[in-house]
Amino acid sequence: MAEKSLDDTRTFATMVAAKQGWELNPDAEFTDSLLEGLTVNWNRYGYFLCPCRDTEGSREDDAAVVCPCTFSHADIADYGHCYCGLYLKAGFSASGKVPGGIPDRRFSKS
Ligand code: SF4
């Protein structure tokens, strides 16, 4: 599988945001650190494992947390941003808000 560069991952994340009607976090340094994490995970595991979560050991067990994770829509609807803070609801940053810590739904029973 071809290695991905940071720019490849940035293109991917930009396309995801455009498709979903989300925004990328405008904090360039923070966003770059997450994109770097996604890039490292792609090159290590072969899929975009969420940069804020640990692998459970296989693609099957990580399926819910391959970016954009299955929780991103609910988190963005409820909190205005995904768990990592990479993707934001449209208008979130324009309103002056910044992403904060939110619960991880991955192992949540509710
Ligand atoms: S929380 Fe979800 S959408 Fe956000 S970076 Fe991680 S996998 Fe991607």
Backbone and ligand atoms as CSV (ligand in chain L), in Angstrom:
chain,resi,resn,atom,element,x,y,z
A,1,MET,N,N,0.845,-1.193,0.000
A,1,MET,CA,C,0.000,0.000,0.000
A,1,MET,C,C,0.882,1.245,0.000
A,2,ALA,N,N,0.528,2.195,-0.840
A,2,ALA,CA,C,1.359,3.396,-0.979
A,2,ALA,C,C,1.345,4.219,0.313
A,3,GLU,N,N,2.509,4.706,0.671
A,3,GLU,CA,C,2.615,5.585,1.834
A,3,GLU,C,C,1.898,6.894,1.545
A,4,LYS,N,N,1.362,7.497,2.561
A,4,LYS,CA,C,0.727,8.801,2.390
A,4,LYS,C,C,1.598,9.872,3.028
A,5,SER,N,N,1.548,11.055,2.404
A,5,SER,CA,C,2.247,12.215,2.941
A,5,SER,C,C,1.251,13.063,3.729
A,6,LEU,N,N,1.783,14.012,4.454
A,6,LEU,CA,C,0.916,14.935,5.186
A,6,LEU,C,C,-0.043,15.647,4.229
A,7,ASP,N,N,0.443,16.009,3.066
A,7,ASP,CA,C,-0.419,16.696,2.089
A,7,ASP,C,C,-1.525,15.778,1.565
A,8,ASP,N,N,-1.213,14.489,1.395
A,8,ASP,CA,C,-2.254,13.533,0.984
A,8,ASP,C,C,-3.368,13.509,2.032
A,9,THR,N,N,-2.958,13.466,3.278
A,9,THR,CA,C,-3.941,13.385,4.360
A,9,THR,C,C,-4.727,14.682,4.471
A,10,ARG,N,N,-4.062,15.791,4.257
A,10,ARG,CA,C,-4.761,17.085,4.283
A,10,ARG,C,C,-5.823,17.126,3.180
A,11,THR,N,N,-5.479,16.614,2.000
A,11,THR,CA,C,-6.442,16.569,0.903
A,11,THR,C,C,-7.638,15.701,1.282
A,12,PHE,N,N,-7.357,14.545,1.876
A,12,PHE,CA,C,-8.422,13.641,2.321
A,12,PHE,C,C,-9.348,14.356,3.316
A,13,ALA,N,N,-8.767,14.966,4.327
A,13,ALA,CA,C,-9.574,15.603,5.381
A,13,ALA,C,C,-10.358,16.796,4.831
A,14,THR,N,N,-9.769,17.512,3.910
A,14,THR,CA,C,-10.453,18.650,3.291
A,14,THR,C,C,-11.657,18.163,2.494
A,15,MET,N,N,-11.492,17.043,1.805
A,15,MET,CA,C,-12.600,16.481,1.027
A,15,MET,C,C,-13.704,15.960,1.936
A,16,VAL,N,N,-13.315,15.316,3.033
A,16,VAL,CA,C,-14.325,14.835,3.993
A,16,VAL,C,C,-15.127,16.012,4.519
A,17,ALA,N,N,-14.429,17.057,4.930
A,17,ALA,CA,C,-15.110,18.233,5.492
A,17,ALA,C,C,-16.066,18.840,4.464
A,18,ALA,N,N,-15.614,18.960,3.218
A,18,ALA,CA,C,-16.457,19.552,2.177
A,18,ALA,C,C,-17.686,18.685,1.927
A,19,LYS,N,N,-17.477,17.371,1.889
A,19,LYS,CA,C,-18.582,16.455,1.606
A,19,LYS,C,C,-19.635,16.489,2.711
A,20,GLN,N,N,-19.170,16.599,3.950
A,20,GLN,CA,C,-20.098,16.542,5.085
A,20,GLN,C,C,-20.659,17.906,5.470
A,21,GLY,N,N,-20.118,18.970,4.873
A,21,GLY,CA,C,-20.562,20.301,5.279
A,21,GLY,C,C,-19.941,20.735,6.593
A,22,TRP,N,N,-18.773,20.177,6.911
A,22,TRP,CA,C,-18.043,20.540,8.130
A,22,TRP,C,C,-16.911,21.492,7.769
A,23,GLU,N,N,-16.209,21.968,8.795
A,23,GLU,CA,C,-14.998,22.771,8.601
A,23,GLU,C,C,-13.837,22.049,9.270
A,24,LEU,N,N,-12.656,22.266,8.738
A,24,LEU,CA,C,-11.470,21.815,9.455
A,24,LEU,C,C,-11.167,22.840,10.540
A,25,ASN,N,N,-10.647,22.369,11.642
A,25,ASN,CA,C,-10.259,23.268,12.730
A,25,ASN,C,C,-9.288,24.334,12.196
A,26,PRO,N,N,-9.587,25.617,12.373
A,26,PRO,CA,C,-8.726,26.665,11.807
A,26,PRO,C,C,-7.410,26.848,12.556
A,27,ASP,N,N,-7.236,26.169,13.683
A,27,ASP,CA,C,-5.958,26.235,14.408
A,27,ASP,C,C,-4.955,25.363,13.643
A,28,ALA,N,N,-4.155,26.017,12.789
A,28,ALA,CA,C,-3.307,25.278,11.839
A,28,ALA,C,C,-2.330,24.333,12.533
A,29,GLU,N,N,-1.759,24.775,13.634
A,29,GLU,CA,C,-0.765,23.932,14.321
A,29,GLU,C,C,-1.433,22.690,14.910
A,30,PHE,N,N,-2.580,22.903,15.528
A,30,PHE,CA,C,-3.319,21.792,16.136
A,30,PHE,C,C,-3.788,20.823,15.051
A,31,THR,N,N,-4.351,21.381,13.979
A,31,THR,CA,C,-4.842,20.543,12.885
A,31,THR,C,C,-3.697,19.765,12.242
A,32,ASP,N,N,-2.572,20.408,12.066
A,32,ASP,CA,C,-1.418,19.701,11.493
A,32,ASP,C,C,-0.995,18.529,12.369
A,33,SER,N,N,-1.067,18.704,13.684
A,33,SER,CA,C,-0.655,17.607,14.567
A,33,SER,C,C,-1.611,16.419,14.412
A,34,LEU,N,N,-2.908,16.702,14.225
A,34,LEU,CA,C,-3.866,15.606,14.013
A,34,LEU,C,C,-3.668,14.966,12.639
A,35,LEU,N,N,-3.416,15.791,11.625
A,35,LEU,CA,C,-3.189,15.242,10.277
A,35,LEU,C,C,-1.910,14.408,10.255
A,36,GLU,N,N,-0.932,14.850,11.017
A,36,GLU,CA,C,0.315,14.077,11.129
A,36,GLU,C,C,0.024,12.723,11.784
A,37,GLY,N,N,-0.800,12.744,12.819
A,37,GLY,CA,C,-1.173,11.497,13.484
A,37,GLY,C,C,-1.924,10.563,12.549
A,38,LEU,N,N,-2.836,11.108,11.769
A,38,LEU,CA,C,-3.569,10.293,10.789
A,38,LEU,C,C,-2.606,9.703,9.753
A,39,THR,N,N,-1.646,10.506,9.328
A,39,THR,CA,C,-0.680,10.043,8.323
A,39,THR,C,C,0.167,8.901,8.877
A,40,VAL,N,N,0.656,9.081,10.096
A,40,VAL,CA,C,1.454,8.030,10.745
A,40,VAL,C,C,0.618,6.753,10.867
A,41,ASN,N,N,-0.656,6.914,11.250
A,41,ASN,CA,C,-1.498,5.728,11.423
A,41,ASN,C,C,-1.758,5.028,10.092
A,42,TRP,N,N,-1.974,5.809,9.040
A,42,TRP,CA,C,-2.161,5.178,7.718
A,42,TRP,C,C,-0.910,4.374,7.346
A,43,ASN,N,N,0.216,4.987,7.520
A,43,ASN,CA,C,1.451,4.321,7.093
A,43,ASN,C,C,1.812,3.151,8.001
A,44,ARG,N,N,1.286,3.157,9.214
A,44,ARG,CA,C,1.560,2.062,10.153
A,44,ARG,C,C,0.534,0.939,10.019
A,45,TYR,N,N,-0.748,1.312,9.907
A,45,TYR,CA,C,-1.812,0.302,9.965
A,45,TYR,C,C,-2.494,0.054,8.616
A,46,GLY,N,N,-2.389,1.044,7.705
A,46,GLY,CA,C,-3.044,0.879,6.412
A,46,GLY,C,C,-4.440,1.465,6.382
A,47,TYR,N,N,-4.814,2.174,7.414
A,47,TYR,CA,C,-6.101,2.877,7.437
A,47,TYR,C,C,-5.965,4.069,8.375
A,48,PHE,N,N,-6.912,5.014,8.201
A,48,PHE,CA,C,-6.833,6.250,8.963
A,48,PHE,C,C,-7.411,6.056,10.365
A,49,LEU,N,N,-6.706,5.315,11.195
A,49,LEU,CA,C,-7.117,5.197,12.593
A,49,LEU,C,C,-7.154,6.598,13.213
A,50,CYS,N,N,-8.204,6.882,13.966
A,50,CYS,CA,C,-8.326,8.174,14.645
A,50,CYS,C,C,-7.031,8.489,15.395
A,51,PRO,N,N,-6.508,9.695,15.241
A,51,PRO,CA,C,-5.246,10.034,15.906
A,51,PRO,C,C,-5.387,10.225,17.416
A,52,CYS,N,N,-6.607,10.203,17.934
A,52,CYS,CA,C,-6.829,10.407,19.368
A,52,CYS,C,C,-7.209,9.112,20.073
A,53,ARG,N,N,-7.104,8.005,19.358
A,53,ARG,CA,C,-7.509,6.733,19.952
A,53,ARG,C,C,-6.460,5.674,19.662
A,54,ASP,N,N,-6.503,4.619,20.478
A,54,ASP,CA,C,-5.546,3.528,20.298
A,54,ASP,C,C,-6.162,2.420,19.462
A,55,THR,N,N,-5.302,1.712,18.769
A,55,THR,CA,C,-5.801,0.565,18.010
A,55,THR,C,C,-6.196,-0.567,18.947
A,56,GLU,N,N,-7.210,-1.301,18.541
A,56,GLU,CA,C,-7.594,-2.516,19.263
A,56,GLU,C,C,-6.930,-3.726,18.628
A,57,GLY,N,N,-6.119,-3.498,17.621
A,57,GLY,CA,C,-5.302,-4.579,17.075
A,57,GLY,C,C,-5.640,-5.046,15.679
A,58,SER,N,N,-6.810,-4.652,15.178
A,58,SER,CA,C,-7.157,-5.075,13.819
A,58,SER,C,C,-8.092,-4.048,13.195
A,59,ARG,N,N,-8.127,-4.078,11.876
A,59,ARG,CA,C,-9.020,-3.164,11.159
A,59,ARG,C,C,-10.478,-3.410,11.547
A,60,GLU,N,N,-10.836,-4.667,11.742
A,60,GLU,CA,C,-12.218,-4.994,12.116
A,60,GLU,C,C,-12.567,-4.351,13.464
A,61,ASP,N,N,-11.672,-4.516,14.433
A,61,ASP,CA,C,-11.958,-3.976,15.767
A,61,ASP,C,C,-11.858,-2.459,15.816
A,62,ASP,N,N,-11.151,-1.881,14.849
A,62,ASP,CA,C,-11.011,-0.423,14.806
A,62,ASP,C,C,-12.020,0.224,13.859
A,63,ALA,N,N,-12.889,-0.572,13.253
A,63,ALA,CA,C,-13.742,-0.049,12.172
A,63,ALA,C,C,-14.508,1.208,12.573
A,64,ALA,N,N,-14.956,1.262,13.824
A,64,ALA,CA,C,-15.764,2.413,14.251
A,64,ALA,C,C,-14.938,3.687,14.378
A,65,VAL,N,N,-13.619,3.539,14.481
A,65,VAL,CA,C,-12.779,4.722,14.711
A,65,VAL,C,C,-11.800,4.962,13.564
A,66,VAL,N,N,-12.216,4.537,12.367
A,66,VAL,CA,C,-11.486,4.937,11.165
A,66,VAL,C,C,-12.085,6.277,10.743
A,67,CYS,N,N,-11.219,7.249,10.546
A,67,CYS,CA,C,-11.643,8.633,10.285
A,67,CYS,C,C,-12.336,8.781,8.920
A,68,PRO,N,N,-13.491,9.418,8.848
A,68,PRO,CA,C,-14.260,10.011,9.938
A,68,PRO,C,C,-15.024,8.935,10.717
A,69,CYS,N,N,-14.835,8.890,12.012
A,69,CYS,CA,C,-15.382,7.811,12.842
A,69,CYS,C,C,-16.911,7.828,12.842
A,70,THR,N,N,-17.473,6.702,13.259
A,70,THR,CA,C,-18.938,6.586,13.231
A,70,THR,C,C,-19.602,7.524,14.241
A,71,PHE,N,N,-18.814,8.048,15.183
A,71,PHE,CA,C,-19.375,8.930,16.215
A,71,PHE,C,C,-19.315,10.400,15.816
A,72,SER,N,N,-18.637,10.677,14.702
A,72,SER,CA,C,-18.387,12.080,14.365
A,72,SER,C,C,-19.681,12.858,14.114
A,73,HIS,N,N,-20.647,12.255,13.450
A,73,HIS,CA,C,-21.879,12.997,13.161
A,73,HIS,C,C,-22.616,13.366,14.448
A,74,ALA,N,N,-22.735,12.422,15.363
A,74,ALA,CA,C,-23.428,12.707,16.626
A,74,ALA,C,C,-22.640,13.712,17.459
A,75,ASP,N,N,-21.317,13.557,17.484
A,75,ASP,CA,C,-20.508,14.493,18.281
A,75,ASP,C,C,-20.578,15.908,17.712
A,76,ILE,N,N,-20.533,16.021,16.402
A,76,ILE,CA,C,-20.590,17.346,15.785
A,76,ILE,C,C,-21.982,17.950,15.990
A,77,ALA,N,N,-23.014,17.108,15.944
A,77,ALA,CA,C,-24.375,17.607,16.199
A,77,ALA,C,C,-24.522,18.057,17.654
A,78,ASP,N,N,-23.982,17.279,18.582
A,78,ASP,CA,C,-24.187,17.565,20.011
A,78,ASP,C,C,-23.213,18.600,20.561
A,79,TYR,N,N,-21.956,18.540,20.104
A,79,TYR,CA,C,-20.911,19.388,20.716
A,79,TYR,C,C,-20.312,20.411,19.753
A,80,GLY,N,N,-20.585,20.257,18.470
A,80,GLY,CA,C,-20.026,21.192,17.494
A,80,GLY,C,C,-18.697,20.772,16.927
A,81,HIS,N,N,-18.159,19.652,17.412
A,81,HIS,CA,C,-16.872,19.159,16.888
A,81,HIS,C,C,-16.733,17.678,17.179
A,82,CYS,N,N,-15.847,17.044,16.406
A,82,CYS,CA,C,-15.594,15.623,16.642
A,82,CYS,C,C,-14.720,15.453,17.887
A,83,TYR,N,N,-14.555,14.213,18.309
A,83,TYR,CA,C,-13.817,13.911,19.547
A,83,TYR,C,C,-12.431,14.546,19.559
A,84,CYS,N,N,-11.741,14.462,18.437
A,84,CYS,CA,C,-10.391,15.052,18.351
A,84,CYS,C,C,-10.417,16.569,18.215
A,85,GLY,N,N,-11.494,17.090,17.641
A,85,GLY,CA,C,-11.521,18.519,17.320
A,85,GLY,C,C,-10.947,18.828,15.958
A,86,LEU,N,N,-10.853,17.813,15.114
A,86,LEU,CA,C,-10.360,18.047,13.745
A,86,LEU,C,C,-11.468,18.661,12.883
A,87,TYR,N,N,-12.660,18.081,12.971
A,87,TYR,CA,C,-13.796,18.562,12.184
A,87,TYR,C,C,-14.747,19.346,13.079
A,88,LEU,N,N,-15.203,20.470,12.539
A,88,LEU,CA,C,-16.112,21.341,13.287
A,88,LEU,C,C,-17.404,21.523,12.500
A,89,LYS,N,N,-18.471,21.752,13.246
A,89,LYS,CA,C,-19.738,22.132,12.624
A,89,LYS,C,C,-19.531,23.451,11.894
A,90,ALA,N,N,-20.180,23.611,10.750
A,90,ALA,CA,C,-20.054,24.872,10.008
A,90,ALA,C,C,-20.450,26.031,10.910
A,91,GLY,N,N,-19.613,27.046,10.960
A,91,GLY,CA,C,-19.910,28.225,11.757
A,91,GLY,C,C,-19.433,28.153,13.193
A,92,PHE,N,N,-18.924,26.988,13.603
A,92,PHE,CA,C,-18.503,26.812,15.001
A,92,PHE,C,C,-17.403,27.795,15.373
A,93,SER,N,N,-16.340,27.856,14.569
A,93,SER,CA,C,-15.229,28.738,14.937
A,93,SER,C,C,-15.600,30.205,14.725
A,94,ALA,N,N,-16.454,30.475,13.731
A,94,ALA,CA,C,-16.868,31.860,13.494
A,94,ALA,C,C,-17.636,32.408,14.687
A,95,SER,N,N,-18.245,31.506,15.459
A,95,SER,CA,C,-19.001,31.948,16.630
A,95,SER,C,C,-18.079,32.210,17.820
A,96,GLY,N,N,-16.765,31.960,17.622
A,96,GLY,CA,C,-15.798,32.233,18.681
A,96,GLY,C,C,-15.549,31.061,19.609
A,97,LYS,N,N,-16.200,29.931,19.341
A,97,LYS,CA,C,-16.013,28.762,20.210
A,97,LYS,C,C,-14.737,28.009,19.843
A,98,VAL,N,N,-14.202,27.284,20.801
A,98,VAL,CA,C,-13.061,26.401,20.528
A,98,VAL,C,C,-13.413,25.009,21.051
A,99,PRO,N,N,-12.961,23.969,20.362
A,99,PRO,CA,C,-13.278,22.616,20.808
A,99,PRO,C,C,-12.712,22.338,22.208
A,100,GLY,N,N,-13.464,21.613,22.977
A,100,GLY,CA,C,-13.007,21.206,24.306
A,100,GLY,C,C,-13.068,19.702,24.431
A,101,GLY,N,N,-12.825,19.199,25.619
A,101,GLY,CA,C,-12.888,17.758,25.838
A,101,GLY,C,C,-14.329,17.278,25.842
A,102,ILE,N,N,-14.597,16.197,25.160
A,102,ILE,CA,C,-15.940,15.616,25.154
A,102,ILE,C,C,-15.805,14.116,25.422
A,103,PRO,N,N,-16.889,13.482,25.865
A,103,PRO,CA,C,-16.816,12.039,26.144
A,103,PRO,C,C,-16.548,11.245,24.869
A,104,ASP,N,N,-15.805,10.166,25.026
A,104,ASP,CA,C,-15.553,9.265,23.896
A,104,ASP,C,C,-16.677,8.239,23.847
A,105,ARG,N,N,-17.438,8.245,22.743
A,105,ARG,CA,C,-18.565,7.310,22.623
A,105,ARG,C,C,-18.105,5.898,22.284
A,106,ARG,N,N,-16.826,5.721,22.026
A,106,ARG,CA,C,-16.371,4.430,21.501
A,106,ARG,C,C,-16.769,3.261,22.392
A,107,PHE,N,N,-16.503,3.397,23.683
A,107,PHE,CA,C,-16.795,2.277,24.584
A,107,PHE,C,C,-17.978,2.595,25.495
A,108,SER,N,N,-18.695,3.651,25.104
A,108,SER,CA,C,-19.844,4.057,25.899
A,108,SER,C,C,-21.006,3.126,25.620
A,109,LYS,N,N,-21.763,2.799,26.656
A,109,LYS,CA,C,-22.909,1.905,26.479
A,109,LYS,C,C,-24.154,2.713,26.097
A,110,SER,N,N,-24.109,4.038,26.336
A,110,SER,CA,C,-25.315,4.824,26.085
A,110,SER,C,C,-25.345,5.364,24.686
L,1,SF4,S1,S,-12.695,11.958,16.288
L,1,SF4,FE1,FE,-13.450,10.850,14.498
L,1,SF4,S2,S,-13.697,12.354,12.903
L,1,SF4,FE2,FE,-12.402,13.265,14.492
L,1,SF4,S3,S,-10.293,12.861,13.844
L,1,SF4,FE3,FE,-10.905,11.164,15.172
L,1,SF4,S4,S,-11.727,9.633,13.760
L,1,SF4,FE4,FE,-11.623,11.546,12.656
